[in-house]
Amino acid sequence: MRWFYNGIIMTIKEKQQAVVEEFSMFDDWMDKYSYLIELGKELPLIDPQYKTNQYLISGCQSRVWLHAELKDGKMYLTADSDAVITKGIVALLIRVLSGHTPQEILESDFDFLEPIGLKEHLSPTRANGLTSMIKQIQLYAKAFQIKIKGEKEEK
């Protein structure tokens, strides 16, 4: 899932700013929740082979499966959840991060979550789940970064 604007691929920062602008269109948090649910519905289906305990994110009250793969030096994420809002949250993270290098993901600051009000409007268990999702994505990025480094050293 790559975002383009006038034919230009967007950076993570640009995607984050676009998300902030999208959420600023809603005055009411119920509308923002509805939007998150819609994002979750648009999330491409994760391959059933990745809906196993191995890909479950610990620390989430809901069940969230997250898979990452490296293609041409870029990390691509797929996910699913059994809860609609949680699925929307992981869809939002995927929308911003998928298709970028592990290094870009590790350098990302996730500060866009503050202005959209996501952290303050989530229940404590969902906020913990969000933190767990971010940590898992960062772990994948670190692992892929090590793999890339190892491949370069072999050459």
trRosetta pair geometry for C-beta under 8 A, 3 or more apart (Angstrom, degrees):
i j d omega theta_ij theta_ji phi_ij phi_ji
1 44 7.3 -167 -55 -5 113 118
1 94 6.6 67 45 138 136 98
1 95 6.1 -67 120 -114 137 57
1 98 5.4 60 50 83 91 132
1 99 6.7 -128 70 -27 50 125
2 9 6.0 -41 177 -131 119 99
2 10 8.0 160 177 34 72 82
2 98 7.9 -114 -72 106 57 86
2 99 4.6 163 -88 -149 87 168
3 9 7.3 107 78 -155 57 55
3 10 4.5 -24 91 26 108 126
3 14 7.8 -161 95 108 129 104
3 15 5.6 140 32 -101 148 101
3 18 7.1 -168 178 43 159 165
3 95 7.5 62 -48 178 118 83
4 7 6.0 2 179 -117 119 15
4 8 6.4 140 -159 62 71 35
4 9 6.1 -41 -100 -90 73 47
4 10 7.0 -160 -99 -17 21 88
5 8 5.5 -32 67 59 72 91
5 10 6.0 68 0 -66 106 106
5 14 7.6 -121 9 161 137 134
9 99 7.9 -135 -162 142 120 127
10 14 4.0 -132 -165 94 98 125
10 15 5.0 124 121 -56 127 80
10 18 7.1 -14 -162 -15 162 137
11 14 4.6 98 50 7 75 102
11 15 7.0 -137 95 -4 41 86
11 104 7.7 -137 -159 -156 82 130
12 15 5.6 -56 -150 37 32 112
12 16 6.3 36 151 -23 66 104
12 96 6.1 67 -151 168 78 85
12 97 6.5 30 -120 -101 113 56
12 100 5.7 12 -59 -81 106 164
12 104 5.7 160 -18 161 128 107
12 105 7.3 158 -86 -93 150 48
12 108 5.0 -89 148 -100 154 115
13 16 5.6 -53 -149 34 31 113
13 17 6.5 30 153 -18 64 104
14 17 5.7 -52 -148 36 33 111
14 18 6.5 37 151 -21 64 104
15 18 5.5 -52 -149 34 34 114
15 19 6.5 37 151 -21 65 102
15 95 6.9 -178 -177 132 125 79
15 96 4.6 157 121 -131 126 66
16 19 5.7 -53 -153 33 33 113
16 20 6.6 36 149 -20 65 102
16 96 5.8 60 -73 -140 69 127
16 108 7.9 159 -52 -155 134 106
16 111 7.5 63 175 66 148 69
16 112 3.5 -148 -169 -52 102 145
17 20 5.5 -49 -150 33 36 114
17 21 6.4 36 151 -18 65 104
17 112 7.2 -119 -60 -108 35 121
18 21 5.7 -54 -150 37 32 112
18 22 6.4 37 150 -23 66 104
19 22 5.6 -50 -147 33 33 113
19 23 6.3 25 158 -12 66 107
19 92 6.7 93 -137 -161 137 101
19 95 7.4 128 -82 100 118 123
19 96 6.4 -34 -33 -77 143 114
19 112 5.6 73 73 161 121 138
19 116 6.5 -50 137 -62 95 143
20 23 6.1 -61 -148 42 27 105
20 24 6.3 33 152 -28 63 108
20 112 5.4 -119 -53 -152 101 95
20 115 5.0 23 -134 92 116 127
20 116 5.8 -127 -113 -59 59 91
21 24 5.6 -53 -146 29 31 115
21 25 7.5 44 152 -32 58 92
22 25 6.2 -48 -173 10 36 114
22 35 7.4 163 147 180 106 145
23 26 6.2 -59 -168 34 49 105
23 32 5.9 45 -148 -125 93 110
23 35 7.2 176 -105 90 69 155
23 115 7.8 137 78 115 127 81
23 116 3.9 45 82 -134 168 102
23 117 7.4 -171 156 29 135 90
24 115 7.9 -21 -68 147 102 106
24 116 7.8 -100 -49 -108 66 69
26 29 7.8 106 133 -94 118 24
26 31 4.0 -166 -150 103 119 119
26 32 4.8 167 98 -64 149 76
26 35 6.4 -125 -42 -18 151 139
27 31 7.1 55 49 33 54 141
28 31 4.6 92 71 2 90 104
28 32 7.3 -158 101 -5 50 84
29 32 5.0 -48 -147 36 47 115
29 33 6.3 53 151 -22 71 97
29 117 7.2 -103 -103 114 105 137
29 121 5.3 -162 -144 -143 137 146
30 33 5.6 -47 -150 34 34 113
30 34 6.5 39 148 -21 63 102
31 34 5.5 -50 -149 34 34 115
31 35 6.4 38 149 -21 64 103
32 35 5.5 -49 -149 34 34 115
32 36 6.5 39 149 -21 64 101
32 116 7.4 152 -150 173 134 94
32 117 7.3 -11 -179 72 175 114
32 121 7.3 55 88 98 138 165
33 36 5.5 -50 -150 34 34 113
33 37 6.5 37 150 -20 65 103
33 85 6.3 -36 -154 -110 91 113
34 37 5.6 -52 -152 34 33 114
34 38 6.5 36 149 -20 64 103
35 38 5.5 -51 -151 34 34 113
35 39 6.6 39 149 -21 65 100
35 88 7.7 119 109 -164 52 138
36 39 5.6 -50 -152 32 34 114
36 40 6.6 37 150 -20 64 103
36 85 5.7 40 114 -143 130 68
36 88 3.2 103 163 137 77 147
36 89 6.4 14 -162 -55 123 61
36 91 7.9 146 -167 54 64 113
36 92 6.9 -42 -128 -40 84 125
37 40 5.6 -53 -154 34 34 115
37 41 6.6 36 149 -21 65 102
37 84 4.8 19 -128 156 95 114
37 85 6.4 -41 -75 -84 81 57
37 87 7.9 57 -133 71 50 100
37 88 5.3 -66 -70 -57 26 138
38 41 5.6 -51 -151 32 36 113
38 42 6.6 30 153 -16 65 106
38 88 7.3 60 46 -114 42 118
39 42 5.8 -62 -153 38 33 109
39 43 7.0 54 146 -46 63 90
39 88 4.6 94 66 -146 100 81
39 91 4.3 167 141 100 96 133
39 92 5.7 41 143 -61 159 77
39 95 7.1 -74 -160 -30 119 142
40 43 5.6 -30 -159 -5 39 119
40 81 7.3 -67 -144 48 123 109
40 84 5.6 155 84 -168 156 60
40 85 7.4 -128 -33 -112 149 11
40 86 7.8 79 -106 79 140 42
40 87 3.4 87 -149 108 123 98
40 88 3.7 -72 -36 -63 104 63
40 89 7.9 12 -73 10 108 48
40 90 7.6 70 -109 52 90 82
40 91 5.0 -159 -89 -10 47 138
41 84 8.0 7 -54 -148 83 98
41 87 7.9 84 -48 116 42 128
42 91 6.7 106 68 -164 83 144
43 79 6.8 -60 -175 71 140 80
43 80 7.2 164 117 -96 133 60
43 87 6.2 -133 17 172 148 97
43 90 7.4 41 -111 94 154 92
43 91 4.2 -113 -72 -100 113 111
43 94 6.9 89 -128 51 103 148
44 78 6.5 -70 86 -128 100 102
45 78 8.0 17 116 -170 31 121
45 80 7.1 23 -151 -80 54 123
46 50 5.2 -99 163 75 112 118
46 51 6.2 127 97 -57 119 92
46 65 5.9 -178 99 98 168 118
46 67 6.2 130 -153 17 115 119
46 78 4.4 142 -111 142 81 110
46 79 5.9 -52 -67 161 130 3
46 80 4.4 -115 13 -22 123 108
47 50 5.2 79 70 6 84 104
47 67 7.3 -47 40 45 96 165
47 78 7.0 70 3 102 77 158
48 51 5.5 -52 -153 23 49 114
49 52 7.3 -27 171 -17 43 115
50 55 4.8 49 -178 -28 78 171
50 65 5.8 135 133 159 85 124
50 67 4.0 -43 -153 -54 150 141
50 78 6.8 98 74 88 158 114
51 55 7.0 -75 -95 65 19 127
51 65 5.0 -105 -114 -44 58 172
51 80 6.2 -23 -96 56 108 135
52 55 5.8 83 58 17 68 95
52 56 7.6 -104 110 -25 39 89
52 65 7.6 92 32 -126 37 128
53 56 5.3 -38 -148 5 43 122
55 65 4.5 49 113 -159 109 88
55 66 6.0 -166 177 55 91 43
55 67 5.4 -23 -138 -69 138 83
56 60 8.0 -136 176 47 82 115
56 63 6.2 -56 -130 -156 109 83
56 64 6.9 109 -153 70 60 50
56 65 5.9 -43 -85 -93 51 68
57 60 5.0 60 91 -6 103 124
57 64 4.6 -21 30 82 115 106
57 65 7.5 -170 -11 -98 81 18
57 66 5.6 46 -53 5 110 117
57 129 7.4 97 105 -156 126 76
57 132 5.1 126 159 135 113 112
57 133 5.8 5 -154 -87 169 60
57 136 5.0 -92 -118 -36 107 156
58 132 6.5 -137 88 -155 48 134
59 128 5.7 -130 172 151 92 97
59 129 6.4 164 121 -103 78 46
59 131 7.1 -88 147 84 138 89
59 132 3.2 172 85 -87 126 140
59 135 7.8 37 44 46 158 133
60 63 7.1 130 101 -109 118 15
60 64 4.7 3 82 12 173 116
60 81 7.9 -103 159 -126 149 116
60 86 6.8 99 -169 -150 124 138
60 128 7.5 180 -96 105 41 84
60 129 3.7 72 -120 -128 79 101
60 132 5.4 -137 -48 71 80 143
60 133 7.1 62 -73 -51 124 87
61 83 8.0 31 93 -22 88 158
61 125 4.1 33 -34 163 136 126
61 126 7.0 -62 27 -67 118 54
61 128 7.6 87 -27 69 90 111
61 129 6.1 -80 15 -58 74 124
62 81 5.4 48 130 -174 127 111
62 82 5.8 -162 -173 61 97 80
62 83 3.6 -88 -118 3 149 128
62 86 4.3 -152 57 -3 150 167
62 129 6.6 36 34 -124 88 156
63 81 6.4 160 88 -150 57 61
63 82 4.6 42 50 8 102 115
63 83 7.7 135 38 -8 59 89
64 79 6.5 -1 -177 -172 88 114
64 80 7.5 177 -149 89 50 42
64 81 4.5 -14 -101 -97 75 99
64 86 5.9 -119 -76 156 113 122
64 87 7.9 -174 -113 -83 90 56
64 90 5.9 163 -153 -59 123 147
64 129 6.8 122 -10 -169 142 112
64 132 7.9 134 57 100 136 115
64 133 6.5 -58 133 -88 157 103
65 79 6.1 167 88 -152 60 61
65 80 5.1 5 50 52 104 85
65 81 7.4 -171 19 -75 66 49
66 77 6.7 -21 -165 -161 91 104
66 78 7.7 159 -153 85 46 46
66 79 4.6 -8 -103 -102 68 104
66 90 6.8 -136 -88 -153 104 131
66 133 6.8 146 -62 -139 150 80
66 136 5.5 106 70 122 149 138
66 137 7.1 -91 173 -69 147 74
66 140 7.8 -120 133 -36 113 141
67 77 7.1 148 82 -154 50 54
67 78 5.0 -11 61 61 100 91
67 79 7.1 -179 21 -77 66 54
68 75 5.5 -8 -170 -170 114 102
68 76 6.9 151 -154 76 61 43
68 77 5.2 -23 -99 -97 81 72
68 78 8.0 178 -80 22 37 63
68 137 7.2 128 -67 -131 138 61
68 140 3.8 75 41 -171 156 151
68 141 7.9 -90 178 -54 164 56
68 144 7.3 -99 132 -41 124 131
69 75 7.4 155 79 -151 32 56
69 76 5.5 -21 62 59 82 94
70 73 7.1 7 -176 -111 99 12
70 74 7.1 154 -152 75 61 31
70 75 5.8 -31 -96 -95 68 62
70 76 7.7 166 -93 16 19 78
70 102 7.5 -23 -105 -43 114 112
70 144 4.7 156 -73 -138 130 123
70 147 6.8 -172 14 83 166 141
70 148 7.5 -149 -163 -60 151 97
71 74 6.0 -30 70 63 70 83
71 76 5.9 6 17 -4 112 123
73 101 5.8 -20 150 -111 89 98
73 148 6.5 76 -125 -117 78 131
74 99 5.6 1 167 -166 134 36
74 100 6.1 172 -147 103 95 5
74 101 5.7 -73 -104 -77 61 52
75 97 7.4 -30 90 149 114 94
75 98 6.9 -111 108 -132 73 51
75 99 7.7 -68 72 -10 53 12
75 100 6.5 -21 45 72 90 57
75 101 6.9 91 -2 -160 90 18
75 102 5.5 97 -38 -71 127 69
75 105 6.1 -33 44 -22 142 147
75 140 6.5 122 -153 127 136 112
75 141 6.1 -68 -47 -98 166 75
75 144 5.7 170 -86 41 110 170
76 98 5.3 54 -141 -163 51 99
76 99 6.3 48 -96 -66 77 54
77 93 7.6 -60 107 114 161 92
77 94 4.6 -139 91 -121 118 93
77 97 6.5 37 2 92 139 104
77 98 4.4 -119 31 -88 90 104
77 137 6.8 -15 -97 -119 145 103
77 140 7.7 123 -95 86 99 162
78 94 7.4 66 -102 -129 25 143
79 87 7.7 176 118 -139 101 66
79 90 4.4 -108 113 149 153 134
79 91 7.4 -142 68 -68 114 54
79 94 6.1 -150 15 -55 115 133
80 87 6.7 -9 -163 -119 45 106
81 84 7.9 -174 93 -69 108 14
81 86 4.2 -138 163 104 160 106
81 87 4.0 -152 49 -71 106 75
81 90 6.0 143 -30 14 122 136
82 86 7.9 11 58 64 49 131
83 86 4.0 62 78 19 107 116
83 87 6.5 -178 84 -17 51 86
84 87 5.6 -53 -145 34 29 113
84 88 6.6 31 154 -20 62 103
85 88 5.5 -52 -154 34 36 115
85 89 6.5 39 148 -22 66 101
85 126 6.9 -27 113 -128 122 143
86 89 5.5 -48 -149 32 36 114
86 90 6.5 28 155 -11 66 103
86 126 6.7 -136 -85 -130 87 96
86 129 6.2 -51 -126 138 112 152
87 90 6.1 -55 -146 41 31 105
87 91 6.2 38 150 -24 63 108
88 91 5.4 -53 -145 35 31 116
88 92 6.4 38 153 -24 64 101
89 92 5.7 -51 -154 29 31 114
89 93 6.8 29 150 -15 63 103
89 118 7.4 127 -121 -165 100 130
89 122 7.9 53 -92 -101 142 136
89 126 7.3 166 -39 -177 160 104
89 129 7.4 91 89 110 154 109
89 130 5.8 -96 177 -97 139 94
89 133 7.0 160 125 14 107 165
90 93 5.6 -50 -150 36 39 112
90 94 6.3 41 151 -20 67 105
90 133 5.7 -140 -100 -139 87 146
91 94 5.6 -54 -147 38 32 112
91 95 6.2 39 153 -26 65 106
92 95 5.6 -51 -147 31 29 115
92 96 6.7 20 157 -11 62 107
92 118 8.0 -169 103 -102 165 153
93 96 6.1 -64 -152 40 30 105
93 97 5.9 -9 166 10 69 120
93 133 5.9 -175 -6 138 168 126
93 134 7.0 -140 -126 -83 139 69
93 137 6.5 -140 162 -48 129 155
94 97 6.4 -76 -130 52 24 89
94 98 4.8 18 -174 -24 71 123
95 98 7.1 -10 -80 26 12 104
96 108 7.8 122 138 -155 113 150
96 112 7.3 -173 -119 54 152 149
97 100 6.0 -93 -170 31 52 119
97 105 5.3 65 -157 -116 110 104
97 108 6.8 -91 -103 -11 100 170
97 137 6.2 40 120 -176 167 143
100 104 4.1 -102 167 84 118 134
100 105 5.5 143 93 -52 115 84
101 104 4.6 99 55 4 80 100
101 105 7.1 -147 94 -4 45 86
102 105 5.6 -58 -150 38 34 112
102 106 6.2 31 155 -18 69 108
102 140 7.7 -137 -117 119 103 69
102 141 4.0 152 -152 -162 82 74
102 142 7.2 173 -179 -53 123 19
102 144 4.3 -175 -68 85 140 109
102 145 4.2 -148 115 -58 139 85
102 148 6.8 -168 30 -1 131 135
103 106 5.8 -57 -146 39 30 109
103 107 6.3 23 156 -14 64 110
103 141 7.8 177 -42 179 21 110
103 145 6.2 113 -63 -109 70 116
104 107 5.9 -63 -147 42 29 107
104 108 6.7 48 149 -44 62 96
105 108 5.5 -37 -157 3 35 121
105 137 6.6 -122 179 149 130 102
105 138 7.0 -169 136 -103 103 57
105 141 4.2 -141 87 -103 126 145
106 138 6.3 100 -107 -142 71 85
106 141 5.0 -177 -53 130 89 135
106 142 6.7 102 -92 -70 127 70
106 145 6.8 -1 -24 -49 145 148
110 113 5.5 1 165 -3 85 116
110 134 6.0 11 -91 -130 158 139
111 114 5.7 -30 -173 14 63 116
111 115 7.9 49 144 -6 75 95
112 115 6.5 -57 -157 39 47 100
112 116 6.5 33 154 -10 74 111
113 116 6.3 -66 -149 44 31 103
113 118 4.7 -77 -163 50 83 121
113 119 5.5 76 143 -31 111 100
113 130 7.5 128 -144 168 149 140
114 117 7.7 30 171 -70 32 32
114 118 8.0 -70 -62 36 16 82
114 119 6.7 -18 -95 20 54 122
117 120 5.4 -65 -164 51 72 105
117 121 5.2 52 141 -13 96 118
118 121 6.4 -79 -145 46 23 97
118 122 6.2 23 164 -30 66 112
118 130 7.2 146 139 -121 118 160
119 122 6.2 -58 -145 24 27 110
119 127 5.7 74 -152 -128 70 109
119 130 7.1 -139 -99 80 75 156
122 126 3.9 -125 -176 94 109 114
122 127 4.4 147 93 -60 119 77
122 130 6.5 102 71 -17 177 133
123 126 4.7 87 52 11 79 102
123 127 6.9 -144 90 -7 37 88
124 127 5.5 -54 -143 37 31 113
124 128 6.4 34 156 -19 65 103
125 128 5.7 -49 -150 35 33 113
125 129 6.5 38 148 -22 62 104
126 129 5.2 -50 -148 35 37 118
126 130 6.4 44 150 -24 66 98
127 130 5.6 -45 -150 29 34 114
127 131 6.7 35 150 -16 62 102
128 131 5.6 -54 -153 37 35 113
128 132 6.3 36 149 -20 66 105
129 132 5.4 -53 -147 36 34 113
129 133 6.4 38 152 -23 66 101
130 133 5.7 -50 -150 31 32 112
130 134 6.6 30 153 -17 64 104
131 134 5.8 -54 -150 36 32 111
131 135 6.3 32 152 -19 65 107
132 135 5.7 -54 -146 38 32 112
132 136 6.3 32 155 -20 65 105
133 136 5.9 -57 -149 35 29 110
133 137 6.5 29 153 -18 64 105
134 137 5.8 -55 -150 36 31 111
134 138 6.3 29 152 -17 65 108
135 138 5.6 -57 -148 39 31 112
135 139 6.3 36 151 -23 65 103
136 139 5.5 -48 -148 32 34 114
136 140 6.6 37 152 -18 63 100
137 140 5.8 -51 -154 34 33 112
137 141 6.4 34 148 -20 65 106
138 141 5.4 -52 -146 36 35 115
138 142 6.3 38 153 -21 67 102
139 142 5.7 -50 -146 34 32 111
139 143 6.4 32 154 -18 64 106
140 143 5.8 -58 -150 38 31 111
140 144 6.2 24 155 -14 67 109
141 144 5.9 -58 -145 41 29 107
141 145 6.2 35 153 -25 64 107
142 145 5.6 -53 -147 33 30 115
142 146 6.6 31 154 -18 63 103
143 146 5.9 -54 -154 34 31 111
143 147 6.5 33 148 -20 64 106
144 147 5.3 -50 -147 36 38 116
144 148 6.3 41 153 -21 68 101
145 148 5.8 -50 -148 34 31 111
145 149 6.4 33 152 -19 62 106
146 149 5.7 -54 -149 37 31 114
146 150 6.3 33 153 -20 64 107
147 150 5.7 -57 -150 37 30 112
147 151 6.4 29 154 -19 65 106
148 151 5.8 -55 -149 35 31 111
148 152 6.5 31 153 -19 65 105
149 152 5.8 -56 -151 34 30 110
149 153 6.4 28 153 -18 65 107
150 153 5.7 -56 -147 36 31 110
150 154 6.6 36 153 -25 64 103
151 154 5.7 -51 -152 28 33 114
151 155 7.1 36 152 -26 61 101
152 155 6.0 -54 -161 23 35 112
